[in-house]
Amino acid sequence: MPNLLAIDLGNTNLTIGFFRSKTLTEQWRLSTDHKRMGDEYGVQIIALLKNKGINPDQIDGVILSSVVPILTERLVKACEIYIGHTPVQISADLKLNIKVGYDDPYAVGADRIADAVAAKALFGSPSIVIDFGTATTFNAIDKNDVYLGGAILPGIGLAAESLFEKAAKLSSVELEQPPNVIGQNTRHAIQSGLINGYVALVEGMVDRFRNEIGKDAPVIATGGHAFRFEGLTDKIDQVDTWLTLNGMRIIWEMNR
């Protein structure tokens, strides 16, 4: 069975997964660096693989999801030179298990397409995906397997950074659940506003999405901040940290 390297390039993180057949056996999450050149990415990826005993010759294909245009071509060249494969780049042009019903299908982020493909394959339709990344995105797949679109807002990390930057008297705090919703000191008040505020946002948006696509639509959370909300609300049915990578694998298999 083929071995696949999946590369998910986001605005904050570069996530890499190695699949042996259909099993994600290795994964790495790095910081996205806009100054890094293609050769630097290539050398780093090779080092990560070799550290796990993986030779580039073992890789049968590469798939790339990128929402950072300035770095896309650098990563493509790095994969061609250092791994020996031109990546399949995710877009609405590829064969998918969903139909992209966005007004402009080519405006949908590659990661959102991968999330929707994985949700359809693993959880059925209709379904809702919440991706807690640099942005928090809500994505809806209806009962006819159509990706309808969704909602985009600043991610919790971005919101926290903006708060601390713009409010001179507020200091940075850990993004974790405070003892009570009503914070009795500034640290706990900020934590409650960020964590519980986003929980309330999630609950309200899920209700509104379900009103439009179906009351029983399961909700899957993914992305780098998804773990922060696990167990804090019954509106999230499943936390799947590697949903995007699995969606990329499914897309690659459909387009081999």
N, C-alpha and C positions, 0 to 999 in steps of 0.2 A: 504494500500500500504506500502511496506517496507521502513524503514529508514536506510540510509547508512552513514557510516563514511569513508571518503576518505582521505588518508594520502600521501602527495607527498613530499618525502624526497630528497632535492637537496643539492648541495655542500655549498650553502650559506643560503638558507631558508628551513624551514620545514613548508609546507602549509597544513592546515587541513580544510576540508569542511564537513558539515553535510547536508545531503539531506533528506527532507521529501518527500517521493515519488520521483518525478523527479525534485523537486525544491530545489536549493541550498539556504538554509535559513540562514546558519551561516558559516563564514569562518574566519580563523585565519592564520596569517603569523608570524612565529617565526624564530629566528636565529638558524641555525644548529650548535650544540655543540658536537664535537667529543668526549669530555670527559664525557658527560652525560651518566649515566647508564640507563638500562631499567626501573628500578623502578622510577627513576626521570622523565623519559618521561611519564610513566603511570600515576603518580600522577599529572603531569602537564596537561595531556589530560583530566583526570577526572575533575580537577578544572575548566578548560575551559568549559567543557560541563555543569557542575552544575551551573556555573555562568550564563548560558543561560537557565537554567531550564530544562536541558536535563539529564535524568537518563540513565546510561549505559544499563539498561534493555530495553529501548526503541529502541536500536540499533539492527538491524536485520543482519547486515553484515559489514565487513570492507574490504577495498581494499587498497593495498599499492603499490606505485610507488617509487622505490629507486634507486639512482645512487651512493649511499655511502655504499659500501659493509660492512664496519666495523660496521655500525650502523643498518644494516638491521635486523639482528637476534635479537638485543636488542629491536627494535620496535615490531617485531613479538611476542616476549615473553611478552612485555608490553601489547599488545592487548589481548593476550590469558588470562593473569592474571587479568587485570584490566577491560576489556570490555567483556571478555567471548567469543571472536571469534578469530579464526585463520585467518589472512588476506589472501585474494586472492592476490598473487603477480603477477604483470603484466610482461608478457614475450611473445615472439612470439609463445609459445606453446598454448596460450589461443585461444578460438574462437573469431575472430575479423571480422569486416565488411570490412577489407582490407586484401590484401596479402602482406606480408613483402618480398620485392624483393631484400633486401640487400644481398651481397655476403655471409655474415654470419649473419643470422637473429637474433642470440642470442647476437650479439655485439651491437645491436641497444638499446639505452637507453630507459628505461621504459617510461620516460616522453615523448620521441619523438613518441613512439607508441601511447600513450594516445592522444597526440596532433593530430596525423594523423587520428585516429578513430573519434575524435570530428569534425575535419574539414570535413571528408567525410560525417558524419551524418548531420551536420548543414549547410554546404555550398556546398556539392556535390563534384564531381571530374570532371576534374583535379582541384587541389588547391595547394596553397603554404602556409606553416605556418612558421612564423619567431618567435622564442622563445627568448626573450631578458632576459636571466638569467645570471648566472655566466659566461657561454659561450653564445654567440649568435649563434643559430642554424637555418639554413634554411632547410626546409623539403618539399619534393615534392611527391604528390600523382597524378598518371597519370589518364587518362580517363578510364582506365580499373580497377580502384580501387587498383592499386599496389603502395605501398610505395616504391619509388625508392631509397631513401637516401637523401643526401643533402650536406650541407657544415657546417663546424664548425669553429668558430673563437673566440678569446677572447671577452668577454662581455664588454660593455662600462664601467662598474664599475671596472672591472679588469684592463682594459686599463688605466683608470685614476689612479688607485693605483700604477701601474707599472711606469707611467710617473712621479708621484710625488716622488716615492721612488728612481728612478734612476737619475733624473735630480735635482741636488742640489739647483738650483736657482729658481725652479718652486714650487709654493705653491698650496695647495689644494684649489679647487674652487667648488662652487655648480654646479651640472650637470643640467644646464638650458640654454635655448636659449638666446644668447647675442643680443644686439640691431642690430648688423650688422654682415654679414658674415666676413667682413674684420675687425678683432678686432684691436682697436686703443690703447689698453693697454694689459698687459700680461694676466690679468684675462679674458678679453673678447676673446683674441686670443686663450687661452686654451679652453674656452667654445665652441668657434666656431669650433676648431679642433675636439673636442670630439663629440659635437652634430651634427654639419653640416657635419663633416667627416663621421659619421655613417649614416646620411641620404643619402649622396652620395653613400656610400657603398651599402646601402639597394637598392637604385634605380638601381644601376648597376647590382647587383646580381639578382634582380627581372626580369630585362630585359633578362638576360642570362637564368634564369630558364624558363621563358615563351617561349623563343626560342626553348627549348627542350620539353616542355610538353603542350604548347598551349598558344596563345596570350591572351585568355580570362580567364585564371586561376585566380580566386580571391586570394587575399593575406590577410591572417589573422595574426595579431600580438598578442602575448601573453607574459607572463612572467613579472617579477617584474619591469623591466625598460620599458615595452611597452608604458606606458602612456607618457613617455618623447617624443615620436615620433608622438603622435596623432596630426593630423593637420599640420604636417611639410612636408608631402609628399603625393601626390595623388597616389602613388604606393601601399599604404596600404589601403585596402578596409574596414577593420573592425579591431578594437581593442577589444579583448575579454580577459580580465584579468584572467578569471577562465576557460579558454578553457581546460586546462589539467585536472582539477577536473571533468568537464563535460565528458571528454573522459573516465576518470576512471569510472564514473557512468555507462556510456554506456557499457563498457567492463564488469563490474560486472553484469549488467542485462543480458548480453549475455551468461554469464558463471554460472548463478545460478543453 
